[in-house]
Amino acid sequence: MKITHQKLREIQAPMVSSLIDGFAGEIGYEKAMKIAEKVISEDAIASGKKMAQEYEGNTLTELSKIVKEVWSNEGAIKIKMIKETDNELFFDVTYCGYAQMYETMGIKDLGSTLSCVRDFSFLKGFNPQIQLKRTQTIMEGAKYCDFRFKRLTFSK
């Protein structure tokens, strides 16, 4: 059975948020969040590696397909494409169902940790030669998320 990316996050969120709350009660909020971010980051790296294998490549072309086919599946996010070349993939997320979902679940404060920070770690596994710059997210109150992926080039 294949489930959407957003549904996976919806299934994971209650357990993860409960674990974070439980650990925060024992070791303190900051330490619990630091551990959660580390574990979530490691999972995102593994996910990046897996997606590069599934999509049989790790260029911006495959990343664009992942954004459109996986992250956006069933309207989870709506994107406004700005630039799509071999070296750059720029888009804005104008609607984020993930933010809405976490808010409905009463855990919007954890949404950035559960979803947004994964994007940077995902690239480490998918292709560390792709850089993401993002200055704002809907999850943190902005009107849109500005995703700017760029393939790094090295001069010899």
Order of alpha helices (4+ residues) and beta strands (2+ residues): alpha-alpha-alpha-beta-beta-alpha-alpha-alpha-beta-beta
